[in-house]
Amino acid sequence: MEIELQNFFDELDLRIEESEHTLNEIERVIFTKRYRLNTEHLAIFSVQTIAMIYSIWEGFIQKTFSEYLSTLNKLNIPFQDYQNSIVVFQMESKFKQFREYPEKLSRRIKFLSDLQSHYQSDRILLDTSINTESNVSFDVLNKILKQFSLPEFPERWGEDYNYPNPTLKEEMNTFLDYRNGVAHGGDISSNDKVTQQVFNRYKHLVLKLMHEIRDILYAGAASNHYLKGDN
């Protein structure tokens, strides 16, 4: 594996460790009674822990996949050698006209001119922006993986999954329901209290996903998944 990719994975491992440390510290401060929060303060702060978990989760996704694209740029890969899914993802990111074709002729001409300039460039760099749609759900996560020509998560994910336990999609949707409720002024007096058990449930979900994404990326990089005909 190229040194640039190995450096990326070293940094990714550190990012996961830091995320785990931060989540553990949040749990320790809010739920272990170290700071002797009274009932009112515990209710106020505990409900915000879901938003904290989500912030770490979305930040991880954006940072990880953006840095991965930056790493691929360092490998000086010819643009035409990338997998078609990556090329399409990149072209739609760079040229919004692919999604909303211009009505005016002048704008269509400019679009064509920009395309010609793009392909005539000596070196074409991948756009490193990642659109999480402000909700890294099961579907959004799989959409990103698909754009990167990487295997998607199955709904019934995990060796320990047993029906009728919630599927990964259901777990992530419930997590986002909690988060969106908080983000949009959720009532802390509702029945959906954020207990330490609830916090742990989503903390472990997010960390488990981080490790799996790391493994997916590593296996993909080892097999040159980003190149045509190599995955």
Order of alpha helices (4+ residues) and beta strands (2+ residues): alpha-alpha-alpha-alpha-alpha-alpha-alpha
